[in-house]
C-alpha cells in the first residue's frame, strides 16, 4: 500500500509528488475514449469484453441523467468522470502524472517576481516603446519555457507571471507617460523662459545641445548696432514708467524686423541693441540681410516715432554696421554664462555709430559690409556718401558709407540673389 507523506504519495520504489492539498495534476492521454470503456451489457454477454478486463484494474462508472459527472480537459470539453478518475489511477500506476509541487510553485513565484521587476525597471528607465517590446518578449519567453517544460512533465503556471506583472507594469507605464508629459511641458516652459533671456534660436540650441559653444568658434558675421538719438532727454521727460513702456515698444520693433531678416538680437542696452546676422550658423545672405534690416529698421522706427508725437528732433534710429570675423563663445562665470560675439568686427560696428553722429548721419556702414552685400545680392550697393574715417581705438582708418535720415528712408529694398 502506498503511504501519503508531506512530499506526496510514496510507493515502494518511488515517490509521486503531489500539489498543495495532495492534489494530483492529471496528465491526460488524449480525448475521450483513449482509455478503453466497456459497457456492462458486453460484460454480461461475456466473450471478448470479459477477456479484456481479466487481471485488470477496472473502474465502474454509473451515470444518471442530470448528475453532470463530466469534466473539461485540454483535449475535450466534456469527458466522463469515470475516464478522468481512470486517468488519475493510470498516472499513479505508470508515474506519468504532471509534476507540480512546492519546488515548481516556488519557481513560478520567482519567475513572476523577476518578470515583474524586470518589466517595471524597463518601463522606468527605457523609452516606453522599447520597454513594451522588452516586457512582451519576457512574457513570450516564459510561455515558451512553460510549453517546453510541460512536454517534460512539469506543470508551470503560464498565468501567474501575467497576472502578477501586467497590472503593475502597465500602471507604471501610464505613470511614466504622465511624468514624461509633465517633464516635456516643464521643459517647454523652461525653454520659453530661457528664450526670453536669450535669443530664441540660441535657447533652442542650448536646450538641444547643452555642450553648445563649450569651445569658442570663429566665423564671419554681420554686426549691427542701433540706438535712439536723443534718448537721454526723452527718458528724463517720460519718467521711469513711461520710459519702460517706450523701450518695450522700441525693442518689439527691433526684434520683429530682426527676425524678419533672419537676424538675431543678441542683447539690449537701454535704447541700444546689438544684432547679428550669421549667428549661430553662417548663411549665404548674412550681409545683404544686415543691409536690408538696417534701412527697414530706420523706416519702421521713424513711422513709430511719428505716431507717438515725440519725434521733434529726437528719437531717430542711429545704426553702425560692419561685416567680418567674430568669435562666438560663452562668456562669464562657470555658473552664470552668456552667449555673445566678440572681436574687432563688434568693436568697429559699435564705433560706427559715433562716426554717423560725427558726420550728421543716421547710418554708418563699412565698405566690407557693402562689398559683401553687393556680392550676395549681385548688385552694386553704394552709399550716397563715403568717407575715410579714423575709428576710435583702432590704428587703421577705414572707408565708411554714410546715410542721412532722408537718404536712409529712401533706400530701395534689396533681396538676396540666391
FIMI-822079 format. One record per atom (N, C-alpha, C): x, y, z. Coordinates in steps of 0.02 Angstrom, whole numbers, padded with zeros to 5 digits, always signed. Example, Ala and Ser with C-alpha at 12.3 -4.5 7.8 and 13.67 -1.06 7.14 Angstrom:
2
+00660-00284+00390
+00615-00225+00390
+00660-00165+00390
+00642-00112+00354
+00684-00053+00357
+00645+00002+00394
This chain:
418
+00042-00060+00000
+00000+00000+00000
+00044+00062+00000
+00027+00111-00042
+00065+00174-00041
+00051+00214+00022
+00099+00256+00042
+00091+00297+00102
+00087+00370+00083
+00041+00408+00112
+00032+00479+00099
+00079+00517+00145
+00126+00553+00117
+00175+00591+00156
+00171+00665+00138
+00214+00704+00171
+00215+00776+00156
+00242+00790+00087
+00281+00745+00058
+00309+00754-00008
+00261+00732-00063
+00217+00685-00048
+00172+00658-00098
+00151+00588-00080
+00144+00547-00131
+00123+00479-00121
+00184+00434-00128
+00201+00398-00074
+00262+00357-00075
+00245+00284-00092
+00276+00261-00146
+00271+00191-00165
+00336+00156-00143
+00337+00090-00146
+00399+00056-00125
+00460+00076-00166
+00450+00091-00230
+00507+00106-00273
+00513+00179-00294
+00466+00221-00275
+00468+00291-00297
+00421+00333-00255
+00427+00401-00266
+00381+00448-00234
+00347+00488-00289
+00281+00490-00287
+00243+00530-00335
+00229+00598-00304
+00262+00652-00329
+00249+00719-00299
+00177+00740-00310
+00149+00772-00260
+00080+00798-00263
+00080+00873-00253
+00027+00904-00275
+00020+00976-00268
-00009+00992-00198
-00021+01055-00186
-00050+01076-00122
-00114+01037-00108
-00123+01017-00045
-00183+00979-00026
-00183+00910-00054
-00123+00884-00073
-00115+00817-00101
-00156+00808-00165
-00161+00862-00205
-00193+00856-00270
-00144+00827-00320
-00172+00786-00365
-00132+00755-00417
-00146+00790-00484
-00097+00826-00513
-00108+00856-00579
-00110+00803-00632
-00167+00795-00665
-00177+00741-00713
-00142+00756-00779
-00113+00705-00806
-00082+00709-00873
-00126+00668-00920
-00173+00703-00952
-00222+00667-00994
-00187+00636-01054
-00209+00576-01071
-00177+00539-01125
-00206+00559-01193
-00265+00587-01194
-00295+00605-01257
-00369+00620-01248
-00407+00624-01302
-00479+00639-01296
-00518+00581-01267
-00582+00593-01256
-00625+00540-01229
-00621+00477-01271
-00618+00420-01237
-00612+00356-01271
-00542+00330-01276
-00492+00372-01261
-00422+00349-01262
-00413+00292-01211
-00442+00302-01152
-00445+00247-01104
-00506+00204-01122
-00495+00142-01132
-00548+00098-01158
-00606+00093-01109
-00666+00099-01135
-00727+00090-01095
-00766+00031-01124
-00796-00008-01080
-00836-00067-01099
-00903-00063-01065
-00955-00074-01102
-01022-00069-01072
-01035-00129-01027
-01078-00120-00979
-01096-00175-00932
-01129-00232-00970
-01168-00217-01020
-01202-00269-01058
-01152-00315-01092
-01096-00284-01119
-01045-00326-01151
-01014-00373-01101
-01005-00350-01039
-00977-00395-00987
-01025-00452-00972
-01090-00436-00968
-01140-00488-00954
-01141-00540-01010
-01128-00516-01070
-01130-00561-01127
-01067-00605-01130
-01013-00586-01094
-00952-00625-01094
-00913-00616-01158
-00871-00663-01173
-00832-00659-01235
-00773-00613-01229
-00762-00574-01282
-00703-00531-01287
-00701-00479-01233
-00759-00451-01214
-00761-00399-01164
-00737-00426-01097
-00759-00486-01080
-00738-00515-01016
-00664-00530-01016
-00637-00551-01074
-00566-00565-01078
-00525-00500-01072
-00554-00443-01095
-00517-00380-01095
-00505-00355-01025
-00547-00371-00977
-00540-00345-00910
-00507-00394-00862
-00490-00452-00887
-00460-00502-00844
-00392-00478-00819
-00379-00482-00755
-00317-00461-00724
-00303-00386-00733
-00356-00349-00742
-00351-00276-00749
-00385-00241-00690
-00361-00180-00678
-00395-00138-00628
-00451-00102-00665
-00512-00112-00641
-00571-00087-00677
-00607-00036-00632
-00626+00020-00662
-00669+00069-00627
-00739+00063-00655
-00786+00059-00610
-00856+00053-00629
-00889+00121-00625
-00913+00144-00682
-00945+00209-00683
-01019+00202-00696
-01059+00236-00655
-01131+00236-00665
-01153+00308-00674
-01190+00321-00726
-01210+00390-00742
-01285+00396-00738
-01306+00449-00705
-01378+00464-00701
-01391+00529-00738
-01448+00532-00770
-01465+00593-00808
-01468+00653-00762
-01433+00707-00783
-01434+00770-00745
-01383+00774-00689
-01344+00720-00678
-01294+00722-00625
-01236+00769-00643
-01218+00771-00707
-01164+00816-00728
-01095+00791-00711
-01086+00726-00710
-01021+00697-00693
-00975+00699-00755
-00960+00760-00778
-00919+00769-00838
-00870+00826-00827
-00811+00821-00858
-00757+00869-00846
-00727+00893-00911
-00697+00953-00909
-00662+00981-00967
-00589+00963-00962
-00558+00946-01018
-00487+00929-01020
-00455+00968-01078
-00388+00967-01083
-00356+01000-01140
-00376+00971-01207
-00406+00910-01207
-00424+00878-01269
-00499+00882-01283
-00540+00881-01230
-00613+00879-01238
-00645+00930-01191
-00700+00958-01215
-00740+01000-01170
-00779+00957-01121
-00795+00896-01141
-00834+00851-01098
-00800+00783-01096
-00782+00763-01036
-00753+00696-01025
-00789+00664-00967
-00815+00603-00975
-00850+00571-00919
-00805+00566-00857
-00835+00574-00799
-00797+00574-00737
-00759+00510-00726
-00787+00453-00748
-00753+00390-00737
-00688+00387-00777
-00686+00418-00836
-00625+00420-00875
-00573+00466-00843
-00596+00521-00811
-00550+00565-00775
-00518+00528-00716
-00559+00489-00680
-00532+00451-00624
-00485+00396-00649
-00502+00365-00704
-00459+00313-00733
-00391+00343-00754
-00394+00406-00780
-00331+00440-00798
-00288+00449-00736
-00318+00470-00680
-00281+00479-00618
-00250+00414-00594
-00289+00359-00596
-00262+00294-00574
-00204+00273-00619
-00212+00282-00684
-00158+00263-00731
-00096+00306-00719
-00106+00372-00706
-00048+00415-00692
-00009+00390-00631
-00047+00368-00580
-00013+00343-00520
+00024+00278-00534
-00007+00235-00575
+00024+00170-00589
+00087+00176-00632
+00084+00219-00684
+00142+00223-00729
+00187+00283-00714
+00170+00324-00663
+00212+00380-00644
+00214+00436-00695
+00161+00442-00736
+00161+00493-00789
+00124+00557-00770
+00101+00561-00706
+00065+00622-00685
+00110+00684-00691
+00079+00740-00705
+00117+00803-00708
+00145+00820-00640
+00204+00848-00639
+00236+00867-00576
+00223+00941-00562
+00187+00954-00510
+00176+01023-00486
+00177+01020-00410
+00235+01031-00383
+00244+01026-00311
+00269+01094-00284
+00295+01093-00223
+00319+01155-00193
+00375+01187-00232
+00420+01147-00258
+00476+01174-00297
+00452+01210-00360
+00405+01178-00395
+00377+01209-00456
+00342+01274-00438
+00305+01275-00384
+00269+01336-00364
+00319+01391-00345
+00374+01373-00313
+00424+01423-00296
+00457+01452-00359
+00468+01409-00408
+00495+01434-00472
+00444+01481-00505
+00379+01462-00502
+00327+01507-00529
+00330+01576-00495
+00334+01574-00429
+00335+01638-00392
+00398+01678-00409
+00456+01645-00413
+00517+01680-00430
+00513+01710-00500
+00486+01671-00548
+00479+01696-00616
+00432+01756-00618
+00377+01752-00580
+00330+01808-00579
+00363+01871-00551
+00402+01863-00498
+00436+01921-00467
+00489+01949-00515
+00529+01906-00544
+00583+01929-00589
+00554+01964-00651
+00503+01934-00680
+00473+01964-00740
+00441+02031-00723
+00408+02034-00665
+00376+02097-00644
+00429+02151-00631
+00482+02133-00595
+00535+02182-00579
+00570+02205-00643
+00585+02157-00687
+00619+02175-00750
+00574+02219-00793
+00510+02202-00796
+00464+02244-00835
+00457+02314-00807
+00452+02320-00741
+00446+02386-00709
+00510+02426-00718
+00568+02393-00712
+00632+02428-00723
+00636+02453-00795
+00615+02412-00842
+00616+02433-00912
+00569+02492-00923
+00509+02490-00893
+00462+02545-00900
+00487+02609-00867
+00528+02601-00816
+00553+02660-00780
+00612+02693-00815
+00656+02653-00847
+00719+02680-00872
+00725+02681-00948
+00688+02638-00983
+00693+02636-01055
+00637+02678-01086
+00644+02697-01150
+00586+02726-01185
+00528+02677-01184
+00467+02703-01181
+00409+02660-01171
+00402+02609-01227
+00417+02627-01289
+00411+02579-01344
+00460+02521-01334
+00522+02537-01316
+00573+02485-01304
+00553+02443-01243
+00529+02476-01190
+00509+02439-01130
+00451+02392-01144
+00403+02413-01185
+00346+02370-01201
+00368+02309-01239
+00412+02318-01288
+00437+02260-01326
+00476+02213-01281
+00517+02241-01238
+00556+02201-01192
+00511+02159-01146
+00459+02190-01119
+00413+02154-01073
+00375+02100-01110
+00352+02114-01170
+00316+02063-01209
+00363+02004-01225
+00425+02019-01241
+00473+01965-01254
+00485+01923-01192
+00488+01955-01134
+00494+01917-01072
+00436+01869-01062
+00375+01894-01072
+00316+01851-01064
+00315+01795-01115
+00333+01811-01177
+00335+01759-01229
+00388+01707-01213
+00445+01729-01186
+00497+01682-01166
+00473+01635-01111
+00436+01663-01062
+00411+01621-01008
+00358+01572-01035
+00314+01594-01079
+00264+01549-01108
+00298+01493-01147
+00351+01508-01183
+00387+01457-01220
+00419+01407-01172
+00447+01432-01116
+00477+01388-01067
+00424+01343-01034
+00366+01372-01019
+00311+01332-00990
+00290+01276-01037
+00284+01293-01102
+00265+01242-01151
+00317+01187-01156
+00381+01207-01157
+00435+01158-01161
+00435+01112-01100
+00428+01140-01041
+00430+01100-00980
+00367+01056-00973
+00312+01078-01002
+00252+01036-01000
+00264+00971-01038
+00302+00977-01092
+00319+00916-01129
+00364+00870-01090
+00400+00897-01040
+00443+00856-00997
+00407+00832-00934
+00342+00850-00928
+00303+00826-00871
+00300+00874-00813
+00322+00936-00821
+00320+00985-00766
+00267+01038-00783
+00224+01050-00734
+00169+01097-00746
+00185+01164-00711
+00213+01210-00751
+00224+01278-00726
+00166+01322-00746
+00155+01374-00708
+00097+01418-00720
+00114+01470-00773
+00074+01472-00825
+00081+01524-00876
+00045+01588-00855
-00005+01581-00813
-00048+01638-00795
-00018+01681-00739
+00019+01649-00693
+00043+01686-00634
+00087+01746-00652
+00139+01739-00693
+00179+01798-00711
+00138+01852-00747
+00090+01830-00789
+00048+01880-00822
+00006+01918-00771
-00027+01880-00726
-00070+01912-00676
-00029+01956-00629
+00033+01934-00613
+00074+01973-00567
+00108+02032-00600
+00129+02024-00663
+00170+02076-00696
+00133+02127-00737
+00080+02106-00771
+00047+02153-00819
+00017+02214-00784
-00022+02205-00729
-00052+02265-00698
+00000+02317-00674
+00051+02296-00634
+00098+02348-00612
+00140+02379-00668
+00158+02338-00718
+00198+02366-00773
+00157+02415-00813
+00094+02398-00828
+00051+02445-00864
+00039+02507-00823
+00028+02497-00757
+00018+02556-00713
+00078+02601-00713
+00138+02571-00708
+00199+02611-00707
+00210+02645-00775
+00193+02610-00829
+00200+02641-00895
+00154+02702-00902
+00094+02696-00875
+00048+02754-00877
+00076+02811-00835
+00101+02795-00775
+00132+02847-00733
+00192+02878-00768
+00232+02836-00800
+00290+02861-00837
+00269+02908-00893
+00216+02890-00929
+00193+02933-00983
+00168+03000-00956
+00131+02996-00901
+00107+03058-00870
+00166+03101-00847
+00215+03068-00816
+00275+03104-00793
+00314+03134-00851
+00322+03094-00905
+00359+03120-00963
+00324+03180-00994
+00257+03177-00997
+00220+03235-01024
+00228+03296-00978
+00228+03282-00913
+00239+03338-00866
+00309+03367-00876
+00359+03323-00883
+00427+03346-00893
+00434+03384-00959
+00401+03359-01011
+00403+03393-01076
+00372+03462-01071
+00315+03465-01037
+00281+03530-01029
+00325+03577-00988
+00357+03550-00936
+00401+03591-00895
+00462+03614-00935
+00488+03568-00977
+00545+03586-01019
+00526+03641-01068
+00466+03635-01096
+00444+03687-01143
+00436+03754-01106
+00412+03751-01044
+00406+03812-01005
+00474+03843-00990
+00522+03799-00971
+00590+03823-00957
+00622+03852-01020
+00612+03816-01077
+00641+03840-01139
+00609+03907-01160
+00543+03913-01148
+00510+03976-01164
+00537+04032-01119
+00547+04015-01054
+00576+04066-01009
+00647+04083-01029
+00686+04032-01049
+00755+04045-01070
+00758+04088-01132
+00710+04076-01178
+00710+04116-01240
+00693+04189-01228
+00667+04204-01168
+00654+04274-01152
+00717+04310-01128
+00767+04270-01108
+00830+04300-01086
+00886+04287-01135
+00878+04237-01178
+00923+04225-01233
+00882+04227-01297
+00915+04243-01352
+00880+04241-01417
+00850+04172-01427
+00788+04167-01454
+00755+04101-01461
+00798+04050-01498
+00833+04071-01551
+00874+04023-01588
+00930+03995-01543
+00959+04037-01502
+01011+04013-01456
+00981+03970-01401
+00922+03989-01377
+00890+03950-01324
+00875+03880-01349
+00852+03873-01412
+00838+03807-01439
+00902+03766-01445
+00956+03798-01468
+01019+03761-01474
+01045+03737-01406
+01039+03780-01355
+01062+03761-01289
+01020+03704-01261
+00952+03707-01272
+00909+03654-01248
+00923+03588-01283
+00938+03590-01348
+00952+03529-01386
+01022+03503-01372
+01069+03549-01360
+01139+03529-01351
+01170+03570-01295
+01168+03545-01232
+01196+03583-01176
+01271+03598-01184
+01306+03561-01228
+01378+03573-01237
+01392+03624-01292
+01339+03656-01317
+01347+03705-01371
+01394+03761-01350
+01446+03772-01390
+01495+03825-01380
+01537+03817-01317
+01545+03756-01294
+01595+03747-01241
+01664+03768-01265
+01675+03760-01330
+01736+03785-01362
+01717+03843-01407
+01751+03902-01401
+01735+03960-01443
+01741+03942-01517
+01703+03979-01558
+01702+03965-01630
+01710+04031-01668
+01755+04032-01716
+01767+04092-01757
+01732+04084-01824
+01697+04136-01845
+01660+04135-01908
+01647+04206-01931
+01627+04213-01994
+01609+04279-02020
+01536+04294-02003
+01523+04357-01988
+01455+04378-01971
+01449+04453-01984
+01388+04475-01991
+01373+04547-01996
+01346+04570-01928
+01373+04625-01903
+01353+04650-01838
+01323+04720-01846
+01264+04729-01818
+01228+04792-01823
+01214+04818-01752
+01237+04879-01739
+01222+04914-01676
+01172+04969-01692
+01121+04976-01650
+01072+05030-01658
+01060+05063-01590
+01044+05127-01592
+01018+05161-01532
+00976+05220-01555
+00944+05253-01507
+00900+05308-01523
+00935+05374-01507
+00936+05418-01556
+00965+05484-01546
+00921+05525-01499
+00951+05558-01450
+00914+05600-01403
+00876+05562-01351
+00895+05499-01338
+00857+05458-01291
+00862+05484-01220
+00920+05511-01201
+00929+05534-01132
+00878+05588-01114
+00868+05635-01160
+00818+05687-01147
+00747+05660-01145
+00734+05611-01188
+00667+05581-01189
+00652+05545-01123
+00700+05507-01098
+00689+05469-01036
+00678+05516-00977
+00711+05573-00978
+00702+05622-00924
+00631+05650-00925
+00604+05661-00985
+00537+05688-00991
+00483+05637-00973
+00494+05573-00993
+00441+05523-00984
+00440+05491-00915
+00494+05492-00877
+00495+05460-00812
+00506+05385-00819
+00517+05350-00762
+00534+05278-00764
+00480+05235-00797
+00416+05244-00777
+00363+05202-00805
+00354+05215-00879
+00353+05277-00898
+00345+05294-00969
+00404+05270-01011
+00464+05276-00981
+00524+05253-01017
+00522+05178-01029
+00498+05140-00980
+00494+05068-00988
+00447+05050-01045
+00388+05080-01047
+00341+05064-01100
+00368+05086-01168
+00403+05142-01169
+00433+05167-01231
+00485+05117-01257
+00529+05094-01212
+00581+05047-01232
+00552+04979-01252
+00498+04959-01218
+00466+04895-01236
+00440+04897-01307
+00409+04952-01326
+00384+04959-01395
+00442+04961-01445
+00496+04997-01426
+00554+05002-01470
+00587+04934-01480
+00596+04896-01426
+00628+04831-01430
+00585+04782-01471
+00518+04789-01466
+00474+04747-01506
+00485+04757-01580
+00491+04820-01600
+00505+04835-01671
+00572+04805-01692
+00623+04813-01649
+00689+04787-01665
+00687+04712-01675
+00655+04675-01628
+00653+04602-01633
+00614+04580-01694
+00556+04612-01706
+00515+04592-01763
+00553+04600-01829
+00585+04657-01839
+00622+04669-01901
+00683+04624-01905
+00715+04612-01849
+00774+04569-01849
+00756+04498-01870
+00704+04470-01840
+00683+04402-01857
+00659+04399-01929
+00627+04451-01954
+00603+04451-02023
+00661+04447-02072
+00720+04470-02051
+00778+04469-02095
+00829+04416-02073
+00805+04365-02037
+00847+04308-02016
+00906+04329-01974
+00896+04380-01933
+00948+04402-01887
+00935+04380-01817
+00980+04398-01772
+00975+04378-01702
+00990+04438-01658
+00941+04459-01618
+00953+04513-01570
+00990+04484-01511
+01055+04496-01507
+01097+04465-01456
+01088+04497-01388
+01081+04563-01386
+01074+04596-01321
+01043+04665-01330
+01012+04690-01276
+00984+04757-01273
+01020+04795-01218
+01036+04857-01233
+01070+04900-01185
+01033+04966-01182
+00979+04968-01142
+00939+05028-01139
+00906+05042-01206
+00924+05098-01236
+00894+05115-01301
+00934+05084-01358
+00985+05044-01344
+01027+05014-01396
+01018+04939-01400
+01041+04912-01455
+01037+04840-01465
+01094+04818-01510
+01119+04757-01499
+01168+04726-01542
+01134+04669-01579
+01136+04671-01646
+01103+04623-01688
+01156+04589-01732
+01150+04523-01738
+01199+04486-01778
+01163+04447-01833
+01197+04441-01890
+01173+04402-01946
+01227+04351-01963
+01207+04286-01963
+01256+04233-01971
+01273+04200-01906
+01232+04210-01855
+01242+04181-01788
+01177+04144-01770
+01179+04082-01745
+01239+04044-01729
+01272+04011-01790
+01237+04007-01846
+01265+03974-01905
+01267+04023-01964
+01324+04028-01999
+01329+04073-02056
+01281+04051-02112
+01260+04101-02151
+01216+04088-02208
+01241+04125-02269
+01212+04111-02327
+01235+04142-02389
+01212+04213-02399
+01168+04239-02355
+01139+04306-02365
+01145+04349-02303
+01196+04337-02262
+01201+04373-02198
+01213+04448-02209
+01258+04466-02255
+01274+04537-02265
+01215+04574-02295
+01183+04546-02346
+01127+04581-02377
+01067+04584-02329
+01059+04534-02286
+01006+04538-02235
+01020+04594-02186
+01084+04603-02168
+01102+04658-02123
+01090+04725-02157
+01108+04731-02220
+01096+04792-02259
+01022+04809-02258
+00979+04760-02276
+00908+04774-02282
+00876+04787-02214
+00898+04750-02164
+00868+04760-02097
+00884+04829-02071
+00943+04855-02085
+00963+04921-02061
+00913+04974-02085
+00900+04975-02150
+00857+05027-02178
+00783+05016-02161
+00763+04952-02156
+00694+04939-02135
+00683+04961-02062
+00733+04951-02020
+00727+04975-01951
+00722+05051-01948
+00763+05085-01989
+00759+05159-01991
+00688+05181-02010
+00659+05148-02061
+00592+05168-02083
+00539+05151-02030
+00542+05090-02001
+00491+05070-01953
+00494+05111-01889
+00555+05124-01865
+00561+05165-01805
+00538+05237-01819
+00553+05261-01880
+00529+05328-01899
+00453+05332-01899
+00420+05281-01927
+00346+05281-01927
+00320+05278-01855
+00351+05237-01814
+00327+05230-01745
+00336+05296-01707
+00394+05327-01715
+00406+05390-01680
+00358+05444-01703
+00342+05444-01768
+00294+05493-01793
+00226+05482-01761
+00208+05419-01748
+00143+05405-01717
+00141+05423-01643
+00199+05425-01610
+00199+05442-01539
+00197+05517-01527
+00213+05556-01580
+00216+05629-01572
+00277+05653-01536
+00330+05610-01529
+00390+05630-01493
+00450+05641-01539
+00439+05642-01604
+00496+05641-01648
+00528+05708-01657
+00505+05760-01632
+00530+05827-01646
+00604+05832-01630
+00645+05809-01678
+00718+05816-01671
+00751+05761-01632
+00713+05715-01601
+00744+05663-01561
+00710+05597-01578
+00743+05542-01557
+00712+05476-01564
+00726+05442-01629
+00764+05472-01676
+00780+05438-01738
+00829+05382-01724
+00825+05329-01766
+00869+05272-01756
+00937+05285-01788
+00990+05274-01748
+01058+05279-01774
+01088+05209-01777
+01125+05193-01831
+01149+05125-01841
+01221+05125-01865
+01258+05075-01842
+01325+05061-01866
+01329+04987-01885
+01354+04973-01946
+01353+04904-01971
+01422+04886-01998
+01445+04825-01983
+01509+04802-02008
+01504+04727-02021
+01548+04702-02065
+01550+04631-02083
+01621+04607-02077
+01630+04549-02043
+01697+04522-02035
+01698+04464-01987
+01757+04440-01969
+01762+04382-01924
+01744+04401-01852
+01707+04356-01819
+01689+04365-01749
+01704+04299-01713
+01707+04303-01647
+01714+04243-01606
+01649+04233-01568
+01616+04177-01581
+01554+04160-01546
+01572+04114-01488
+01554+04134-01427
+01577+04096-01369
+01532+04109-01309
+01546+04072-01256
+01514+04084-01191
+01560+04127-01149
+01532+04180-01121
+01570+04223-01076
+01538+04224-01007
+01578+04234-00956
+01552+04239-00889
+01580+04186-00844
+01550+04180-00784
+01571+04131-00734
+01546+04062-00754
+01575+04011-00724
+01556+03942-00740
+01482+03930-00728
+01453+03963-00677
+01383+03953-00660
+01338+04009-00685
+01365+04056-00721
+01324+04111-00748
+01357+04136-00812
+01332+04111-00868
+01364+04125-00932
+01316+04158-00980
+01345+04190-01030
+01306+04223-01081
+01339+04209-01148
+01298+04192-01197
+01324+04181-01264
+01326+04248-01301
+01384+04264-01328
+01392+04328-01361
+01445+04322-01415
+01452+04376-01454
+01504+04379-01505
+01554+04434-01485
+01616+04422-01499
+01669+04470-01483
+01716+04474-01543
+01760+04524-01539
+01810+04532-01592
+01809+04601-01621
+01855+04613-01667
+01863+04679-01698
+01800+04700-01735
+01765+04652-01766
+01704+04668-01803
+01652+04700-01758
+01646+04673-01697
+01597+04700-01650
+01617+04771-01628
+01680+04780-01613
+01704+04846-01591
+01694+04898-01646
+01710+04880-01707
+01703+04928-01763
+01630+04947-01773
+01584+04897-01772
+01513+04912-01781
+01488+04960-01728
+01511+04950-01666
+01491+04995-01611
+01518+05066-01623
+01581+05071-01644
+01612+05137-01655
+01581+05173-01715
+01552+05135-01761
+01524+05167-01821
+01463+05211-01804
+01430+05197-01749
+01376+05242-01728
+01403+05311-01710
+01463+05313-01680
+01495+05377-01665
+01514+05413-01729
+01537+05374-01779
+01554+05404-01844
+01492+05434-01875
+01436+05399-01873
+01374+05426-01901
+01355+05491-01867
+01359+05493-01801
+01342+05553-01764
+01389+05611-01782
+01454+05596-01788
+01503+05648-01803
+01493+05677-01873
+01463+05639-01918
+01454+05662-01987
+01381+05679-02001
+01342+05694-01949
+01271+05713-01956
+01232+05663-01997
+01243+05600-01985
+01208+05547-02021
+01174+05500-01972
+01129+05458-01999
+01097+05408-01957
+01128+05339-01965
+01154+05324-02024
+01181+05258-02038
+01253+05264-02061
+01297+05225-02029
+01367+05220-02050
+01380+05146-02062
+01401+05130-02124
+01409+05061-02144
+01479+05052-02174
+01514+05000-02151
+01582+04988-02175
+01581+04966-02248
+01637+04980-02282
+01643+04958-02352
+01644+04882-02356
+01669+04848-02303
+01670+04775-02304
+01598+04747-02307
+01553+04778-02270
+01485+04753-02272
+01453+04769-02340
+01464+04829-02366
+01434+04847-02431
+01459+04801-02486
+01524+04784-02485
+01551+04739-02535
+01522+04669-02528
+01516+04644-02466
+01488+04577-02455
+01414+04575-02476
+01376+04628-02459
+01306+04631-02479
+01299+04635-02555
+01343+04671-02588
+01341+04676-02662
+01353+04607-02693
+01400+04569-02665
+01412+04502-02692
+01351+04457-02682
+01322+04460-02624
+01265+04416-02610
+01204+04435-02650
+01193+04500-02660
+01134+04523-02698
+01148+04526-02773
+01213+04519-02792
+01234+04525-02863
+01210+04592-02891
+01223+04643-02851
+01205+04712-02870
+01257+04758-02840
+01261+04818-02869
+01309+04868-02845
+01275+04911-02791
+01289+04894-02729
+01258+04930-02673
+01307+04983-02649
+01288+05047-02658
+01332+05102-02640
+01297+05150-02592
+01338+05186-02555
+01311+05236-02509
+01307+05304-02544
+01262+05348-02524
+01259+05415-02553
+01323+05454-02543
+01357+05438-02488
+01419+05474-02472
+01467+05427-02437
+01529+05428-02456
+01580+05386-02423
+01635+05430-02395
+01662+05409-02339
+01716+05445-02306
+01767+05395-02280
+01830+05416-02282
+01883+05377-02249
+01893+05406-02180
+01877+05368-02130
+01875+05395-02062
+01920+05354-02016
+01939+05385-01961
+01977+05351-01909
+01927+05323-01858
+01939+05262-01837
+01896+05229-01788
+01929+05233-01720
+01894+05258-01671
+01922+05266-01604
+01947+05199-01577
+02010+05199-01553
+02039+05138-01526
+02068+05093-01579
+02068+05115-01641
+02093+05073-01697
+02143+05114-01737
+02200+05086-01752
+02253+05124-01786
+02237+05135-01860
+02208+05086-01892
+02197+05091-01964
+02130+05124-01979
+02132+05173-02024
+02070+05206-02046
+02032+05159-02093
+01968+05174-02104
+01928+05131-02147
+01877+05173-02186
+01855+05146-02242
+01807+05180-02285
+01737+05162-02260
+01696+05214-02253
+01630+05205-02224
+01578+05239-02268
+01521+05206-02278
+01465+05236-02313
+01418+05270-02263
+01392+05329-02282
+01350+05369-02236
+01283+05384-02268
+01230+05382-02227
+01163+05399-02249
+01131+05447-02198
+01100+05499-02223
+01059+05541-02179
+00992+05508-02169
+00949+05539-02129
+00884+05510-02116
+00843+05503-02179
+00841+05555-02220
+00802+05552-02282
+00831+05502-02330
+00896+05499-02335
+00928+05452-02380
+00917+05380-02358
+00920+05368-02293
+00909+05300-02268
+00837+05277-02280
+00789+05321-02269
+00719+05303-02279
+00704+05293-02353
+00742+05325-02397
+00729+05319-02468
+00767+05262-02501
+00810+05227-02465
+00847+05171-02493
+00800+05115-02513
+00807+05091-02575
+00762+05041-02601
+00777+04972-02572
+00726+04931-02566
+00736+04863-02539
+00780+04821-02585
+00818+04777-02555
+00862+04732-02592
+00847+04661-02567
+00843+04613-02614
+00833+04544-02595
+00894+04503-02615
+00912+04452-02576
+00969+04410-02595
+00959+04376-02662
+01014+04371-02701
+01008+04340-02766
+00994+04265-02762
+01016+04233-02708
+01006+04161-02702
+00952+04145-02653
